[in-house]
Amino acid sequence: MQNLKKPKQWLVLSLLLVAGMLAAQPAQSRQDFLRKFSTAALERTQHVVRYDGAYVRIPYPGGDVPASTGACTDEVIRAYRALGIDLQKEVHEDMAANFSAYPTRWGRRAPDTNIDHRRVPNLMVFFSRKGEALPITSRAEDYAPGDLVTWELGGGATHIGMVVDKRTFFARRYMIVHNIGSGPKLEDVLFSWKITGHYRYFGPSSSPKAGAQPAAAK
């Protein structure tokens, strides 16, 4: 009987080992994605972009404003496009199916593929619904490369940037790639304004982790 038990024990251990390896694969894949997104965000600092958040009619899907212009959201859009993810398409499809979940401050009664994905409050809702809404803290170590951060600048103005794998020299916190007026820049601005959102988004194949609309979005 003892000889019969040993093969069964080895079988159980083997199955547990395989299960553990399979469970580790998605986590590793997500870490790889965040590293690639951080690299794509850093690459955006090599481009000369004149800040312009004006409404522009663009193709759908895969549309973009002229490469030499754009706002803070356009840098996020372009970084994801470098990884094959079209936020214009993803945001539009979710808005078309769940329009009431999105902000109504612009008085629109239907989605608009030209501008919806270029508005920070819309992205806040989208990333909360289709990605991961993470805690907002005052601890720099809680913000990792590949994360997205939104801020309230005052007077109703909103902003978004990308946490990248470059640290400040003295504080050693991760820096931000963003466009707040002078093109895509790498700067130490994580705590420069009031943080209103903290997200991770892995693309359309990822499972939603939080479906609630953030209070700051409207």
Backbone as CSV, one residue per row, in Angstrom:
resi,resn,N_x,N_y,N_z,CA_x,CA_y,CA_z,C_x,C_y,C_z
1,MET,0.826,-1.212,0.000,0.000,0.000,0.000,0.859,1.260,0.000
2,GLN,1.983,1.202,0.701,2.828,2.381,0.801,3.388,2.757,-0.570
3,ASN,3.715,1.745,-1.366,4.242,2.020,-2.701,3.207,2.672,-3.600
4,LEU,1.945,2.378,-3.367,0.879,2.976,-4.165,0.629,4.422,-3.781
5,LYS,0.885,4.769,-2.529,0.623,6.128,-2.066,1.631,7.128,-2.623
6,LYS,2.885,6.667,-2.782,3.934,7.595,-3.201,3.659,8.206,-4.584
7,PRO,3.285,7.395,-5.592,2.956,8.001,-6.885,1.829,9.027,-6.783
8,LYS,0.831,8.736,-5.932,-0.270,9.676,-5.774,0.219,10.988,-5.166
9,GLN,1.135,10.899,-4.197,1.666,12.107,-3.574,2.453,12.937,-4.577
10,TRP,3.260,12.249,-5.389,4.030,12.966,-6.408,3.104,13.606,-7.438
11,LEU,1.999,12.928,-7.762,1.047,13.476,-8.715,0.419,14.755,-8.169
12,VAL,0.034,14.724,-6.890,-0.554,15.905,-6.258,0.438,17.059,-6.240
13,LEU,1.682,16.759,-5.862,2.709,17.802,-5.820,2.966,18.371,-7.207
14,SER,2.971,17.517,-8.207,3.195,17.977,-9.585,2.072,18.890,-10.055
15,LEU,0.831,18.485,-9.728,-0.313,19.306,-10.108,-0.284,20.659,-9.419
16,LEU,0.106,20.671,-8.138,0.201,21.936,-7.409,1.282,22.836,-8.007
17,LEU,2.398,22.221,-8.398,3.488,22.985,-8.994,3.064,23.607,-10.321
18,VAL,2.390,22.826,-11.154,1.914,23.328,-12.443,0.906,24.451,-12.236
19,ALA,-0.012,24.264,-11.273,-1.016,25.290,-10.987,-0.353,26.582,-10.539
20,GLY,0.683,26.458,-9.708,1.396,27.642,-9.256,2.082,28.370,-10.387
21,MET,2.670,27.604,-11.317,3.342,28.212,-12.474,2.344,28.933,-13.374
22,LEU,1.184,28.320,-13.594,0.153,28.945,-14.426,-0.380,30.214,-13.788
23,ALA,-0.527,30.201,-12.458,-1.027,31.392,-11.756,-0.028,32.528,-11.818
24,ALA,1.261,32.193,-11.856,2.299,33.230,-11.881,2.421,33.881,-13.249
25,GLN,2.007,33.182,-14.303,2.161,33.718,-15.654,1.406,35.021,-15.897
26,PRO,0.104,35.120,-15.518,-0.587,36.393,-15.735,0.060,37.555,-14.993
27,ALA,0.536,37.333,-13.772,1.175,38.397,-13.004,2.445,38.860,-13.695
28,GLN,3.241,37.905,-14.187,4.469,38.254,-14.897,4.146,38.992,-16.182
29,SER,3.107,38.529,-16.887,2.693,39.177,-18.128,2.281,40.627,-17.884
30,ARG,1.578,40.862,-16.786,1.160,42.227,-16.464,2.350,43.108,-16.116
31,GLN,3.327,42.565,-15.407,4.531,43.329,-15.103,5.283,43.678,-16.380
32,ASP,5.347,42.736,-17.309,5.988,42.998,-18.592,5.259,44.103,-19.339
33,PHE,3.926,44.072,-19.285,3.134,45.105,-19.962,3.418,46.474,-19.365
34,LEU,3.445,46.572,-18.042,3.689,47.855,-17.390,5.062,48.400,-17.739
35,ARG,6.055,47.530,-17.846,7.391,47.965,-18.241,7.380,48.515,-19.670
36,LYS,6.674,47.822,-20.560,6.592,48.276,-21.947,5.851,49.610,-22.045
37,PHE,4.797,49.756,-21.235,4.051,51.014,-21.258,4.911,52.160,-20.735
38,SER,5.682,51.912,-19.682,6.593,52.921,-19.157,7.599,53.343,-20.228
39,THR,8.127,52.371,-20.967,9.081,52.671,-22.043,8.427,53.492,-23.143
40,ALA,7.182,53.132,-23.497,6.455,53.881,-24.529,6.187,55.312,-24.078
41,ALA,5.876,55.483,-22.792,5.648,56.827,-22.259,6.932,57.654,-22.310
42,LEU,8.048,57.057,-21.922,9.326,57.764,-21.973,9.696,58.152,-23.400
43,GLU,9.368,57.293,-24.349,9.669,57.597,-25.753,8.943,58.849,-26.230
44,ARG,7.800,59.130,-25.632,7.031,60.311,-26.031,7.802,61.616,-25.751
45,THR,8.726,61.594,-24.828,9.492,62.813,-24.522,10.462,63.174,-25.640
46,GLN,10.626,62.293,-26.615,11.502,62.572,-27.752,10.791,63.336,-28.861
47,HIS,9.505,63.592,-28.675,8.709,64.254,-29.706,8.462,65.721,-29.358
48,VAL,8.446,66.541,-30.383,8.107,67.961,-30.220,6.608,68.113,-30.470
49,VAL,5.885,68.506,-29.438,4.424,68.616,-29.523,3.987,69.967,-28.971
50,ARG,3.260,70.722,-29.765,2.689,71.984,-29.300,1.373,71.691,-28.590
51,TYR,1.229,72.200,-27.369,0.017,71.912,-26.599,-1.197,72.517,-27.301
52,ASP,-2.193,71.663,-27.530,-3.430,72.112,-28.163,-4.504,71.076,-27.855
53,GLY,-5.462,71.453,-27.034,-6.545,70.547,-26.676,-7.821,70.806,-27.440
54,ALA,-7.728,71.506,-28.554,-8.916,71.892,-29.319,-9.626,70.678,-29.914
55,TYR,-10.924,70.835,-30.124,-11.723,69.802,-30.780,-11.274,69.670,-32.230
56,VAL,-10.969,68.444,-32.646,-10.527,68.173,-34.015,-11.253,66.935,-34.513
57,ARG,-11.770,66.987,-35.717,-12.400,65.804,-36.309,-11.303,64.856,-36.794
58,ILE,-11.380,63.606,-36.345,-10.364,62.618,-36.682,-11.024,61.323,-37.138
59,PRO,-10.294,60.488,-37.884,-10.875,59.209,-38.324,-11.170,58.310,-37.134
60,TYR,-11.980,57.290,-37.389,-12.274,56.279,-36.372,-12.353,54.922,-37.051
61,PRO,-11.741,53.883,-36.467,-10.853,53.920,-35.295,-9.437,54.321,-35.697
62,GLY,-8.548,54.382,-34.734,-7.148,54.690,-35.010,-6.875,56.134,-35.330
63,GLY,-7.816,57.024,-35.034,-7.626,58.430,-35.357,-6.731,59.147,-34.359
64,ASP,-6.087,60.209,-34.818,-5.240,61.017,-33.945,-5.221,62.438,-34.469
65,VAL,-5.068,63.381,-33.546,-4.859,64.764,-33.954,-3.472,64.840,-34.587
66,PRO,-3.138,65.940,-35.290,-1.804,66.038,-35.892,-0.700,65.722,-34.887
67,ALA,0.306,64.987,-35.330,1.359,64.498,-34.428,2.111,65.621,-33.736
68,SER,2.103,66.800,-34.324,2.836,67.930,-33.744,2.023,68.696,-32.717
69,THR,0.789,68.250,-32.460,-0.070,68.928,-31.483,-0.670,67.895,-30.539
70,GLY,-1.283,68.385,-29.470,-1.963,67.476,-28.560,-2.002,68.014,-27.146
71,ALA,-2.801,67.347,-26.306,-2.947,67.715,-24.899,-2.431,66.559,-24.036
72,CYS,-2.670,66.648,-22.737,-2.169,65.604,-21.823,-2.728,64.233,-22.174
73,THR,-3.995,64.182,-22.523,-4.621,62.897,-22.840,-4.028,62.276,-24.102
74,ASP,-3.625,63.120,-25.053,-3.083,62.589,-26.307,-1.782,61.832,-26.088
75,GLU,-1.002,62.225,-25.080,0.227,61.489,-24.788,-0.080,60.102,-24.242
76,VAL,-1.109,59.997,-23.427,-1.540,58.689,-22.927,-2.048,57.832,-24.079
77,ILE,-2.861,58.427,-24.936,-3.410,57.719,-26.091,-2.290,57.190,-26.977
78,ARG,-1.287,58.029,-27.226,-0.196,57.635,-28.124,0.692,56.568,-27.495
79,ALA,0.893,56.631,-26.194,1.697,55.606,-25.521,1.007,54.243,-25.610
80,TYR,-0.313,54.208,-25.410,-1.038,52.946,-25.530,-1.066,52.467,-26.981
81,ARG,-1.163,53.397,-27.924,-1.172,52.986,-29.331,0.139,52.313,-29.713
82,ALA,1.234,52.725,-29.085,2.528,52.094,-29.350,2.522,50.626,-28.948
83,LEU,1.604,50.240,-28.067,1.457,48.851,-27.628,0.286,48.155,-28.309
84,GLY,-0.280,48.807,-29.321,-1.364,48.201,-30.079,-2.738,48.359,-29.464
85,ILE,-2.889,49.291,-28.521,-4.178,49.512,-27.850,-4.743,50.859,-28.291
86,ASP,-5.949,50.849,-28.821,-6.589,52.057,-29.339,-7.625,52.561,-28.330
87,LEU,-7.231,53.540,-27.523,-8.167,54.081,-26.526,-9.365,54.757,-27.186
88,GLN,-9.184,55.306,-28.355,-10.325,55.906,-29.044,-11.427,54.869,-29.230
89,LYS,-11.059,53.704,-29.710,-12.021,52.623,-29.948,-12.572,52.075,-28.631
90,GLU,-11.689,51.807,-27.670,-12.118,51.183,-26.419,-13.043,52.098,-25.624
91,VAL,-12.695,53.384,-25.538,-13.542,54.337,-24.805,-14.882,54.494,-25.513
92,HIS,-14.845,54.608,-26.829,-16.098,54.789,-27.567,-17.037,53.608,-27.368
93,GLU,-16.507,52.395,-27.464,-17.366,51.225,-27.330,-17.987,51.142,-25.944
94,ASP,-17.213,51.495,-24.915,-17.776,51.443,-23.564,-18.790,52.564,-23.359
95,MET,-18.511,53.738,-23.912,-19.466,54.846,-23.785,-20.757,54.551,-24.540
96,ALA,-20.631,53.943,-25.703,-21.821,53.628,-26.502,-22.731,52.652,-25.756
97,ALA,-22.130,51.748,-24.995,-22.904,50.748,-24.262,-23.320,51.218,-22.877
98,ASN,-22.614,52.209,-22.337,-22.855,52.640,-20.948,-22.757,54.162,-20.837
99,PHE,-23.459,54.858,-21.709,-23.294,56.311,-21.801,-23.615,57.018,-20.486
100,SER,-24.584,56.531,-19.748,-24.993,57.185,-18.505,-23.935,57.094,-17.416
101,ALA,-22.958,56.203,-17.565,-21.897,56.061,-16.567,-20.847,57.156,-16.682
102,TYR,-20.876,57.906,-17.768,-19.843,58.903,-18.051,-20.311,60.314,-17.716
103,PRO,-19.372,61.231,-17.528,-19.732,62.618,-17.174,-20.635,63.265,-18.219
104,THR,-21.477,64.169,-17.750,-22.429,64.848,-18.635,-22.146,66.344,-18.732
105,ARG,-20.985,66.774,-18.254,-20.703,68.210,-18.151,-20.646,68.936,-19.491
106,TRP,-20.451,68.187,-20.599,-20.331,68.851,-21.891,-21.664,68.915,-22.638
107,GLY,-22.701,68.433,-22.034,-24.035,68.551,-22.609,-24.301,67.647,-23.789
108,ARG,-23.488,66.651,-23.995,-23.699,65.745,-25.130,-24.700,64.653,-24.766
109,ARG,-25.442,64.211,-25.765,-26.445,63.169,-25.560,-26.065,61.861,-26.230
110,ALA,-24.888,61.823,-26.846,-24.415,60.614,-27.518,-22.889,60.655,-27.573
111,PRO,-22.242,59.514,-27.716,-20.781,59.491,-27.797,-20.262,60.243,-29.017
112,ASP,-19.037,60.719,-28.919,-18.382,61.451,-30.004,-16.962,60.900,-30.143
113,THR,-16.697,60.160,-31.194,-15.392,59.510,-31.367,-14.250,60.500,-31.574
114,ASN,-14.571,61.751,-31.843,-13.528,62.756,-32.059,-12.897,63.249,-30.762
115,ILE,-13.640,63.222,-29.659,-13.179,63.911,-28.449,-13.312,63.115,-27.161
116,ASP,-14.196,62.131,-27.112,-14.488,61.463,-25.831,-13.240,60.922,-25.141
117,HIS,-12.377,60.252,-25.886,-11.177,59.649,-25.309,-10.108,60.684,-24.968
118,ARG,-10.297,61.924,-25.389,-9.327,63.001,-25.151,-9.691,63.835,-23.930
119,ARG,-10.680,63.402,-23.162,-11.117,64.148,-21.980,-10.766,63.364,-20.718
120,VAL,-10.065,64.018,-19.809,-9.595,63.355,-18.591,-10.733,62.730,-17.789
121,PRO,-11.822,63.438,-17.515,-12.903,62.808,-16.730,-13.442,61.521,-17.369
122,ASN,-13.511,61.483,-18.696,-13.945,60.258,-19.367,-12.946,59.129,-19.154
123,LEU,-11.660,59.446,-19.248,-10.641,58.422,-19.031,-10.672,57.907,-17.599
124,MET,-10.969,58.774,-16.648,-11.073,58.341,-15.256,-12.149,57.277,-15.095
125,VAL,-13.287,57.509,-15.707,-14.372,56.527,-15.631,-13.976,55.249,-16.364
126,PHE,-13.411,55.416,-17.556,-13.038,54.249,-18.353,-12.016,53.372,-17.630
127,PHE,-10.956,53.981,-17.094,-9.925,53.192,-16.413,-10.472,52.536,-15.145
128,SER,-11.426,53.189,-14.484,-12.058,52.575,-13.309,-12.893,51.371,-13.702
129,ARG,-13.558,51.459,-14.845,-14.446,50.383,-15.282,-13.678,49.218,-15.914
130,LYS,-12.666,49.528,-16.699,-11.998,48.516,-17.511,-10.581,48.170,-17.055
131,GLY,-10.089,48.876,-16.061,-8.761,48.595,-15.535,-8.817,48.410,-14.033
132,GLU,-7.845,48.965,-13.348,-7.772,48.882,-11.892,-7.723,50.286,-11.311
133,ALA,-8.661,50.598,-10.427,-8.640,51.856,-9.684,-7.878,51.601,-8.384
134,LEU,-6.736,52.242,-8.232,-5.847,52.005,-7.098,-6.002,53.098,-6.045
135,PRO,-5.556,52.838,-4.825,-5.682,53.846,-3.762,-4.914,55.126,-4.081
136,ILE,-5.492,56.238,-3.661,-4.821,57.538,-3.737,-4.161,57.777,-2.393
137,THR,-2.843,57.896,-2.379,-2.117,58.073,-1.133,-1.089,59.191,-1.287
138,SER,-0.451,59.528,-0.193,0.641,60.506,-0.207,1.994,59.809,-0.109
139,ARG,2.017,58.499,-0.325,3.244,57.706,-0.260,3.757,57.469,-1.679
140,ALA,4.932,57.988,-1.976,5.474,57.867,-3.324,5.645,56.414,-3.737
141,GLU,5.957,55.541,-2.774,6.195,54.141,-3.096,4.943,53.402,-3.550
142,ASP,3.774,54.006,-3.395,2.533,53.382,-3.840,2.288,53.567,-5.341
143,TYR,3.114,54.392,-5.985,2.942,54.690,-7.405,4.093,54.057,-8.176
144,ALA,3.767,53.177,-9.119,4.772,52.378,-9.805,4.786,52.666,-11.305
145,PRO,5.900,52.366,-11.978,5.965,52.549,-13.432,4.832,51.826,-14.144
146,GLY,4.222,52.521,-15.077,3.075,51.975,-15.800,1.748,52.449,-15.257
147,ASP,1.762,53.063,-14.069,0.532,53.602,-13.486,0.128,54.898,-14.180
148,LEU,-1.148,55.207,-14.076,-1.709,56.472,-14.563,-2.189,57.280,-13.370
149,VAL,-1.962,58.585,-13.409,-2.380,59.464,-12.323,-3.140,60.646,-12.916
150,THR,-4.246,61.030,-12.262,-4.986,62.229,-12.664,-4.957,63.233,-11.522
151,TRP,-5.036,64.513,-11.897,-4.982,65.590,-10.917,-6.067,66.622,-11.176
152,GLU,-6.406,67.352,-10.128,-7.235,68.551,-10.211,-6.300,69.745,-10.108
153,LEU,-6.278,70.572,-11.131,-5.353,71.706,-11.172,-5.941,72.967,-10.562
154,GLY,-7.244,72.963,-10.320,-7.929,74.156,-9.825,-8.783,74.762,-10.910
155,GLY,-9.873,75.363,-10.495,-10.763,75.992,-11.461,-11.438,75.014,-12.392
156,GLY,-11.536,73.760,-11.975,-12.194,72.754,-12.804,-11.290,72.109,-13.832
157,ALA,-10.030,72.537,-13.906,-9.093,71.959,-14.873,-8.561,70.617,-14.369
158,THR,-8.490,69.642,-15.264,-8.003,68.306,-14.918,-6.777,67.981,-15.752
159,HIS,-6.019,66.980,-15.276,-4.754,66.637,-15.929,-4.489,65.156,-15.734
160,ILE,-3.711,64.560,-16.654,-3.341,63.150,-16.544,-1.890,62.970,-16.965
161,GLY,-1.212,62.032,-16.299,0.171,61.716,-16.634,0.462,60.254,-16.387
162,MET,1.654,59.835,-16.804,2.056,58.435,-16.725,3.289,58.292,-15.831
163,VAL,3.230,57.388,-14.874,4.376,57.110,-14.015,5.357,56.245,-14.807
164,VAL,6.646,56.624,-14.796,7.636,55.899,-15.592,8.810,55.440,-14.722
165,ASP,9.617,54.582,-15.307,10.718,53.956,-14.571,11.970,54.847,-14.567
166,LYS,11.815,56.054,-14.098,12.912,56.996,-13.868,12.665,57.659,-12.518
167,ARG,13.672,57.652,-11.665,13.506,58.191,-10.313,14.148,59.565,-10.176
168,THR,13.604,60.349,-9.256,14.230,61.622,-8.924,15.551,61.352,-8.208
169,PHE,16.486,62.286,-8.307,17.832,62.078,-7.780,17.848,62.014,-6.257
170,PHE,17.130,62.930,-5.611,17.187,62.999,-4.149,16.060,62.201,-3.489
171,ALA,14.804,62.467,-3.866,13.664,61.798,-3.225,13.529,60.337,-3.655
172,ARG,14.104,59.986,-4.827,14.059,58.625,-5.336,12.652,58.131,-5.627
173,ARG,11.732,59.050,-5.901,10.395,58.618,-6.312,10.345,58.591,-7.841
174,TYR,9.409,57.818,-8.361,9.264,57.712,-9.800,8.730,59.022,-10.382
175,MET,9.160,59.314,-11.595,8.794,60.567,-12.246,7.597,60.360,-13.174
176,ILE,7.127,61.467,-13.726,5.912,61.489,-14.546,6.239,61.994,-15.945
177,VAL,5.688,61.326,-16.952,5.676,61.868,-18.310,4.295,62.453,-18.546
178,HIS,4.252,63.723,-18.929,2.964,64.402,-19.129,3.160,65.604,-20.036
179,ASN,2.055,66.150,-20.494,2.066,67.380,-21.281,1.100,68.355,-20.633
180,ILE,1.660,69.336,-19.955,0.809,70.316,-19.275,0.885,71.685,-19.951
181,GLY,1.569,71.744,-21.087,1.609,73.014,-21.807,2.805,73.196,-22.708
182,SER,3.861,72.439,-22.479,5.074,72.620,-23.288,5.533,71.307,-23.914
183,GLY,4.580,70.442,-24.240,4.907,69.173,-24.867,5.192,68.088,-23.849
184,PRO,5.385,66.853,-24.298,5.636,65.741,-23.374,6.978,65.890,-22.670
185,LYS,6.922,65.926,-21.338,8.118,66.132,-20.525,8.205,65.073,-19.434
186,LEU,9.429,64.790,-19.000,9.696,63.921,-17.854,9.986,64.818,-16.663
187,GLU,9.080,64.786,-15.650,9.213,65.725,-14.542,8.815,65.079,-13.213
188,ASP,9.291,65.677,-12.143,8.952,65.248,-10.779,7.737,66.035,-10.308
189,VAL,6.543,65.587,-10.724,5.324,66.351,-10.424,4.242,65.486,-9.779
190,LEU,4.601,64.321,-9.271,3.583,63.420,-8.724,2.698,64.107,-7.697
191,PHE,3.304,64.876,-6.798,2.538,65.513,-5.729,2.426,67.035,-5.914
192,SER,2.554,67.483,-7.157,2.483,68.928,-7.426,1.053,69.458,-7.375
193,TRP,0.073,68.594,-7.609,-1.324,68.995,-7.587,-2.137,67.944,-6.839
194,LYS,-3.398,68.232,-6.616,-4.277,67.299,-5.914,-4.555,66.079,-6.782
195,ILE,-4.161,64.909,-6.305,-4.405,63.674,-7.052,-5.876,63.268,-6.918
196,THR,-6.501,62.995,-8.053,-7.913,62.598,-8.062,-8.127,61.171,-8.555
197,GLY,-7.084,60.553,-9.102,-7.234,59.192,-9.596,-5.892,58.508,-9.756
198,HIS,-5.893,57.181,-9.586,-4.683,56.362,-9.681,-5.119,55.038,-10.298
199,TYR,-4.573,54.706,-11.473,-5.097,53.587,-12.243,-3.991,52.742,-12.866
200,ARG,-4.373,51.519,-13.234,-3.588,50.672,-14.126,-4.538,50.110,-15.179
201,TYR,-4.085,50.113,-16.408,-4.920,49.587,-17.497,-4.052,48.725,-18.397
202,PHE,-4.513,47.492,-18.646,-3.724,46.514,-19.378,-4.279,46.216,-20.770
203,GLY,-5.278,46.968,-21.203,-5.839,46.732,-22.521,-7.183,46.033,-22.472
204,PRO,-7.814,45.858,-23.617,-9.191,45.344,-23.661,-9.350,43.911,-23.200
205,SER,-8.267,43.131,-23.132,-8.398,41.735,-22.712,-8.375,41.577,-21.199
206,SER,-8.038,42.676,-20.460,-7.963,42.570,-19.007,-9.350,42.617,-18.397
207,SER,-9.516,41.988,-17.252,-10.795,41.964,-16.550,-10.955,43.188,-15.685
208,PRO,-12.138,43.810,-15.662,-12.355,44.962,-14.782,-12.132,44.603,-13.326
209,LYS,-11.460,45.492,-12.602,-11.221,45.291,-11.175,-12.108,46.197,-10.326
210,ALA,-12.613,47.246,-10.945,-13.469,48.175,-10.214,-14.445,48.790,-11.193
211,GLY,-15.723,48.653,-10.923,-16.712,49.169,-11.856,-17.328,50.472,-11.434
212,ALA,-16.971,50.974,-10.279,-17.610,52.192,-9.795,-17.020,53.425,-10.453
213,GLN,-17.883,54.376,-10.752,-17.426,55.642,-11.304,-16.849,56.499,-10.193
214,PRO,-15.645,57.068,-10.377,-15.052,57.899,-9.329,-15.858,59.158,-9.123
215,ALA,-15.961,59.573,-7.865,-16.766,60.755,-7.523,-16.262,62.001,-8.217
216,ALA,-14.961,62.068,-8.479,-14.373,63.274,-9.078,-14.679,63.410,-10.551
217,ALA,-15.206,62.344,-11.181,-15.355,62.352,-12.632,-16.416,63.337,-13.105
218,LYS,-17.456,63.562,-12.321,-18.504,64.466,-12.762,-18.303,65.852,-12.192
